[in-house]
């Protein structure tokens, strides 16, 4: 190897080891398991352009390789169940090398509905996947020919179009149903749209790509008031917008708690619609990983492979198989276990790196928050305020303020008020005083006398040698015809 053929320092640093990531999970009940198995095998056979062995069509275990594609099926029997699982590995050609792994499992129990589960994994050297997640193409045909249900919802390849008020009421109940296992994408139609059933974002490809991991619903403008009346404007959607209703939604849900609302400008052009469609597909895939539990809802391939190996080894021993056949089976089993261990380690490594990335982002956010809290706040103490003359503002020397009469305004010197000019007599000539009757005793008023109790403070003040000054009213409220009573009587 020549010196110039060796990788440089920068190339060796940018080289990343392949990582295996889990993309999505699906779990549902299934009817007509044999028909579903035949549909899946036929689709995989046509996509790979190969012929699968006869054991595949009979529902048995097999291993097949063709053109870098690997098919491995196992079958396990337990006391009250029988499980068939298939793993299909297919490389993707392009600028970035990727390897897609699809795991399918069907578990049958007597007297109960069969359980179908699907799991998709991707292996690549990318730090961030630059593809859109989508379910395998055979799932569309299985959902059409065989009945698949998730809780109270049925998996359908067509979007659910609301056509009546009854459907709108069912939609409101479906959104708050606690048994709903997938997010709901509600697309509304603008009021000015020519077709009342065509939203801004095309619902058909979104439904096909998110089949089994999301429910796409088209809500015409005339029925959006149903959601508004039920949940209020803060949790409703209308006027061409779309909203994501995650599982666990109820009437008291937080609008910012993941139930995202996307306005019409996010999908009014092909570019914005493509970005929003990719975001919705990734959102549905992430929610499937959170909602479906591995080992309980979703059947992993290894949980069926280990009982299958034990069953095959016991069958060979019972049939007195030759040593060569048993050795060949053991070697195949060891190879399967080695591949499974390698895959588990890659997934564990991917989860560890993702955990480290989350922790680093968390520490960085905490550090920024701590620095913000410890940052000294600006001081607003500017010291003593300088005098007005030293503030750099223009001065206006107005001089001494003149008296009111010299300010150029009209003065009104009325002098003393003259009552004679208004046809009235002066107050002193009216024959009474404003407080004349207040100091009179009870004897003068025709009432019994009780010593000095009848004398008011006005009379007592007069006896002391001084008279209290009282303001005179501007006008008298009594006329000449009034009787002799006091002002305060």
N, C-alpha and C positions, 0 to 999 in steps of 0.2 A: 504494500500500500504506500503510495507516494505521499509526500508531506502535504501537497496542496489538496489531496483527497480527504484529509482529516477535517472534521467539522471545526469551525472556528469557535472562539469562546462565546460569542453572542449566540451562535446557532445552538450550542449545547445548553445554554441557559434558557432559550425559548422552547426547547423540546419538552413536551408535556406527555406524561404517561397516559394511556387510554383510561377513561373513566366510564363506569357503567351506571346509568341513572334509570330510575323507574319513572316512566312517563305517565301512565294512567292505569286505572283499575275499573272493572265492570263486574257487577254481580246482579243476577236476576233469576227468576224462576222460568222454567222452560218446559214446554210441551213438545211431544213428538221428538224425542231425543235421537232416535235412529235417523230420521230425516235430517235433523240439524247436523249430525255427524257427517252424513253423506254430502250435504251442501258444502261444509267447510273443507272436506278432503278434495272434493271436485274443484273448488275454487283454488286451493293451494296447488293442486296438480296442474291446472291450466296456467296459473301464474308462473310456476317454476318450469313449465314445459318438460315434464318428466312423468314417468309412470310409477305410481306407488305400488308396493307389494300387496298381495292378496290379504295378508293379515290386517292391513289398514281398513279394508272395507268390511271385514267381519268384526271390527271393534276390538281387536287384540293388540298386543304389544309388538312393535317393530322398530327398526332403525334403518334409515335410508339417507343416502347422500347423493347429490346431483348438482353439478355446476356451482360449487362453493355453498350450496344450500344443504342444510341438515334437518332431517325430520326424525324425531324420537317420540315414540308413544309408549305409554305404560298403562297397565291395568291392574287394579288392586281390589280384592274382595275382603270385606270385613264382616262382622256379625250381622249387622242390619243395613249395610250399604255396599254399593259397588261403584267404583270411581274409575273413569277413563280420562287420561291426561295426555296432552300433546304439546311438544315444544318444537317450534319452527324458528330456525336461525337463518337470516338472509342478509348478505352484505349489500350496501348501497354504494354504487359507483358515482363518483363526482370529484369535485375539488377537495372535499373533506371526506375522509374515509369514515364511514359509519357502519355499524352492525346492529341490526334490529332483531330482537328476540321477542317472540309472541308465545305466551303460555295459555293454553285452553284446558279447561277441566269441566267434566260433566259428572255429577254425583247423583245416583238414583237410590231412592229409598222406597220400600213397598208401602203403599198407602199414602204417600206424600208427593208433593210436586218435586220434580227434578231441579237441581241447582246448577246453574251455568255461571262460570266465572272466566274472566279474561284479564290478562296482565301483559303490558307492553313495556319492554326495556330497550334502551339504546346505549351503545358503546361507541365512544369517539374521543378524540383528543381535544375537543373544543372546551374552552372554559365556560362558554355559554352556548346553549343549543340555538342554532339559527334556522330552525325548521318549525313548521306548524304541526302540533300534535293532531293526530286523527286516528280514528278507530279503523281496524282492518275492513277491507271491502266486503268480505263475506258476511259481516254482521248485518248488513242491509238486507241480504237475501234470507238470512235466517229469521230476522224479525218479520219479514213478509210472509214466509211460509209457515213458521212456527210461532205460537203465541209466547211472547216474552213480557214479563211484568216485573216492575220494581215497586213494591208496596202497593199503593192504590193506582199507580200510573202504568200505562201500557207503552212499551217501546214501539214507536212508529217511525217510519222513514219520512213521513210528511209532517210539516209543522201543523200545530193545532190552531185553526182559524176560528175566532169567535164570531158566530153568525146570529146570535140572538141574545136577549137579556137573560134567558135561562143559562146559556153558556157562560155569560159574564158572571153570573152568580156562582156557577160551578168553579170558575177560575178563581174567584175570591176565596172560596173554601179550599181549593187545591193549594193555594199559596200558604195558607196557615195550617195545612194538614201536618201533624207531627210525624206521620209515616212517610212523608216525601223525602227521598234519598238523593235527589240530584238538584242542582240549581235550576231556576226557571228564568229564561231570557224572554222578557215581554217586549215585543216590538210594536209600537203604536204607529198609526197611519196619520199623516198630516191632514188637517181639515180641508185644505185646498187641493188635495190629491184627486186626480181624475179617476183612479181606480181605488175604491175604498178598502181593498184587501191587499194592497201592495205597499209595504213600508219602505223607508229609505234604504235599509240594509236588506240584501237578498236573503230570505230565510231558508231557502232550499239547500244550498251548499253548507250553510251553517248547521242545519239539521243533520245532514249526512255525516259531516265530520265529527259531530258531537253526539252521535247516536249512542244512547246508553249512559252518557255522562252529563247530559243536560237536556232540558225540555224547552223547545223553541215554540213561542206562542205569538200569534199575530192578533193584535187588538185594534179593530177599527175605531175611528174617532167618535162614532156615535155611542160607543159602549164604555168609553174611558171614565165616565161619571160614576160607574158602578164601583170602581176601585177608589175613586175620590170619596164617595160617600162612606165607604167601608173603612178605609185607612187614613183619610185626610190627605191634604195636598202634599204634606212632607214625605209621605210614603207612596204616593200615587205616581202615575206616569201618563203623559198625554202630549198632544201637539207634535207628534213625530219623534219624540224622544224614546229611549229604551232604558229599561231598568233591569238589574240583575237581582233576583230574590233568592238568597242563599237558603239552605236548609235551616230549620229552626226559626223561620220568620213568624212573627205574630203582630198583633195590633199595636203593641208597645215597643216595637223594635226601634233601634237607633238608626236613623238614615245614614249615619257615617260609620256604621258597624259592618261594612262590607257589602251592603245592598246598594251598589253603585248606580248612579244615574248618569246617562250619557245623552247630551243634548244633540239636537239635529245637526249642528255644525260639525260634529265628530263623524258624520257618515254621509254628508251631502255631495262628496266627490269620490271618484274611484280610489284615489290615494288614501283619503281618510277612512273610507269604508274598509279597505284592505287592512289598514293598521288596527282598526277596531275589531275586525273579524279575527285577526291573529291574537289580539288580547283576550277576546272572549274564549277562544279555543284553549289557550293556556290557562285561563281562569277555571274552565270546566275540568281540565286535566288535573290541576292542583287540588280542586275540591274533591275529585274522585279519590285521590290519595288520602285525603283527610277523612272522608266519609266512610269508605269501605275498609274494614279491618282485615289485614292479611292473616290468614290462618283461621278466621272465623267466617267472614263474609266471602272472601276470595280464597280459593284453594291453591296454594303454591304447588308447583310441579314436584318439588322434592318430597312433599308430604305423601304423594302418591308413588313416587319412585322407590322409596325405601321398602314399603310393603310389597311392591311388585318384584323387587330383587329377592326378597325373602320367599315369596311365592314361587318364583321361577326356580330358585335353588332347591326348594322342597320338592317341586314337581320332578326335577331331574333326578333327585335321589330316589324318589318313589318308583320311577320308571327304570331304575338301574341303567342310567345312561353311562356311556363310556367315559373314561377319564379324559379323553381329548375333548369331548363335548362339554363336560363340566369345567375343564380348564379354560376353554374358549368362553364359556358363559361368565366365569369368574373374571377373566381379563376384561370382558366388556363391562361387567359391573364395576370393576375398579376404575376403568376409564370414565364411566358415567359419574362415579363419586368424585373423581379428581376434577372433572369439569364443573361439577356442582360446587365443590369447595372453592375452586378458583373464582366462580361467579359470585359466591357469597363474600369472598374476600374483597373483590372489586366493589361490590355494593357497599360493604362496610367501609372501605377506604373512601368512597364517594361521600357517604354520610358523614364520615369524620372530617373531611375537608369542608363540607358544607357547614358543619357545626363550628369549625374553627373560623370560617368566614363570617358567620353570624356573630360569634363572640368578638371578633376583631371590630366589626361594625358597631357592636354594642359598646365596647370599650371606647371607641373613637367618639361616639355620641355622648357618652358620659363624660369624657374628657372635655369636649366642647362645652357641655353644660356646666361643668365645674369651673372652667375658665371664665365663662360668662358670669357666673355668680360671684367669683372672686375679683372680677375686674373692678378697679376703683371707680366710683361714680364721680362725675364732674362736680366740682364745687361751685356753688353760685354766690359765695361770699366775695363781693368785689371791693370790699373795703369801704371807707367813708365816701359818701357821695360828694363829688366836688361841687363848688358853688355854680350857680347858673351861668355866671359870666365865663367860667373856665371849661364849659362843656363843648366848646367848638360850634355853638349854634349862633345864628345871627341875633344881634341885640337890637332891641327896639326901645330907644329912650323916649318915652312918652312924656317925660317931665312930670310936674306936679298935677295931680288930678284936679280939675276945676270943680267949683261948686255946682250943685245941680242946676241952679238958675243960669249959669254961664256955659252950659254945654250945647247951646244952640237948639234947645228944645223949648217949646212954648211953656210958659209958667202961668199958673192959675192962682192968682192972689184974690181969694174970695172975701177975705176979711171975716168979721163976726157974722154969724148967721142972723138974719133979720126975718122975724116972723111976721112983722107988719106987712111986708111986701107980698106975703102969700095969703092975706085975708085972715090971719089968726092973731090972737092976742098973745103977749108974752106970758110966760109961765107964772110970773109973780102976780098977774092981774086976774087969774082965773078963780080966786076965792078959796083955794085949797092948796094944800101942800101934799106931796106924794106920800109921805109917811106920817101924816097928821094923826090918824086914828090908831096907830100901832101902840103908842104909849099910854092910851087912856085906861082908866081903871074900870073894874067891873061895875062900880056904882054908876058911872056915866053911861054904860051900855045897857042898863036895865037888868043887870044880873046880880045875884047875891054876892056879897063881899066876903072874902076869907082872909082878912088881914092884909098882909103885904103880898100874898101869893098872886093876886091879880095883876100886880104891877110888872110890866115887862122890863127887859134889860135896858130899853131905851129910856124909860123914866128913871131907873136907878142911876143911869149914867148922868142924867141931867142934875140929879141931886148931888152928885159928887163934884159938880162944878165945871164939867166940860161936856160938850155935845159931840156925839160921834158924827163924823163927816160921811155922808152917804151920797153916792152919785145920783144926780138928777136925771130922770129919763128924758130922752130927746123929745118925745111927744107924750102928752098926758092921755091916758086911756079913759079919762072921765070927762064928762061934759058938765055944763052948768046945771042941768036938770037932775044930775045924780044926787042921791042922798049923801049925808055926811058919813062916809065910811072910809076906812083907811085903805092904802094900796095893797097892804098884805092881808087884808081881811078876807 
